[in-house]
Amino acid sequence: MDDITTLNQLEELVVRLGMTIRYEPLKIEGSLYLGGFCRVKGQDFVIVNKKATTTERIHVLTDALKRCELGEIYILPSLRKLLDQENDP
């Protein structure tokens, strides 16, 4: 599976879990910040730097998904494998 397909499937999974994805320009003190998970007034968001590469976007989304209980929902095997790899130290 190519990175664009993986990214699209991760985005669908994040939305299916009730989170909102926002692609925003993120610059913190002269450095590029990739983004991450945040909660505002009870709503879950994944903020992703719109200048991030596809690989970096995948990393941000998988990191946000680590916060969710994924054991009881169906996830494509290729995504499950990716998430399991991301969870290994």
N, C-alpha and C positions, 0 to 999 in steps of 0.2 A: 504494500500500500504506500502511495507517495505521501509526502508531507502535507500537501494541500488537502487531500482527502482526509487524512488523519485530523488536521486542524478543523475541518468542517464537521467531522463526526464528534470531536470533543466539544465544539461549540453547541451542537445539538444536545449532547448529554448535559452540559452545564445548564442550558435553558430548561431541559426536561426536569432537572432537579430543582427548578424554581429560582435559579440565580439569574441576574441580569449581567450581560457582558457589555462593557463600555470601552471603546477604543478612543483614547485621549492622548494628547501630547503631554508627556510626563518628563519634566526636567527638574532635577533637584540639585541645586548648587553646582551647576556646570557639568553634571554627569547624567548619563542616560539611565533612567530607572525603568525596569521592565514592567512593573506592576505587581498585582496580587489580589488576594481576597480581602474584602472589607464588608462590614455590616453597618448600615445606616438606618436608624429608626426601625430596626427589625427586618429590614430587607437586605438580602445577600447580594453582593456585587462582586464581579471580577473585573478589575480595571486593568487594561492592557495598553502599554505604550503603542501608539499607532505607528511609530517608527521601528518597532521591534521586527526582527526577521520572523519568518514562519516557524523556524525551530525554536526561537525564543518564545513565541506565542504559545506553542505547544507546551513548553516547559511551564509557563505561567498558569495555563489552564489545568495541567495535570497536578500542579502544586495546589491549586484551589480545590480540586476534586478530592485530594487527600483528606480534606476536612469533612467529607460526607461519608455516611454509611452506605457503602456500595454493594454489600453482600447480598441484599435481598432483591436487587433489580437486575434486569437483563442488560448486559453490556456486550457489545460485539467482542468476540474472542481476541481480535487483534488489539482492541482498546484495553481490554482487561490485562493482556500481557504487557502493554505499555505502562499502564498504571501500576502494575506489580513491579516492573523494573524501576520505575520512578520512586517507589516506596523502599527499595533496597538501599541500604547505606553505601 
